[in-house]
């Protein structure tokens, strides 16, 4: 939904596709990196350690885009 909203804003502004793609990468980079790291930890068999050390609330927020200012 976020990238769709970004696409709508970019289209309304007549922004080039490269600008839209840059914004998408910036928005999704951290959540993708964090979730990739957690997937690797889980795949290595350390899910129990991850669950013991990382609060669920942190995991949720760390894997969501932040700083989104649409329509500004």
C-alpha positions in Angstrom: 0.0 0.0 0.0 2.8 2.4 0.8 4.5 2.0 -2.6 1.2 2.3 -4.3 0.6 5.6 -2.5 4.1 6.7 -3.4 3.3 5.8 -7.0 0.1 7.9 -6.9 2.0 10.9 -5.5 4.8 10.6 -8.0 2.3 10.4 -10.9 0.4 13.4 -9.6 3.6 15.4 -9.4 4.8 14.1 -12.7 8.0 12.8 -11.0 10.3 10.6 -13.1 10.2 6.8 -12.4 13.8 6.9 -11.1 12.7 9.3 -8.4 9.8 7.0 -7.4 12.1 4.0 -7.3 14.6 5.9 -5.1 11.9 6.8 -2.7 10.7 3.2 -2.5 14.2 1.9 -1.8 14.7 4.5 0.9 11.4 3.7 2.5 11.9 -0.1 2.4 15.6 -0.5 2.9 15.7 -0.8 6.7 12.7 -3.1 7.1 14.1 -5.4 4.4 17.6 -5.5 6.0 16.2 -6.1 9.5 13.8 -8.8 8.4 16.6 -10.5 6.3 18.8 -10.6 9.4 16.0 -12.1 11.5 15.3 -14.7 8.9 19.0 -15.7 8.8 19.0 -16.0 12.6 15.9 -18.1 12.5 17.2 -20.3 9.7 20.4 -20.9 11.7 18.4 -22.5 14.4 18.6 -19.6 16.9 15.0 -18.6 17.0 14.7 -19.3 20.7 17.6 -17.0 21.4 16.0 -14.4 19.2 12.7 -14.7 21.0 14.4 -14.4 24.4 16.4 -11.3 23.5 14.2 -9.3 21.1 10.9 -8.0 22.3 8.1 -8.5 19.8 7.2 -4.9 19.8 10.8 -4.0 18.6 10.6 -6.7 15.9 7.3 -5.3 14.7 8.5 -1.7 14.6 12.0 -2.6 13.1 10.4 -4.3 10.2 8.0 -1.5 9.3 8.8 1.6 7.3 9.3 4.8 9.4 9.6 8.4 8.7 7.0 8.3 5.9 5.7 11.7 5.0 3.2 11.3 2.2 1.6 14.2 0.5 4.1 16.7 2.0 
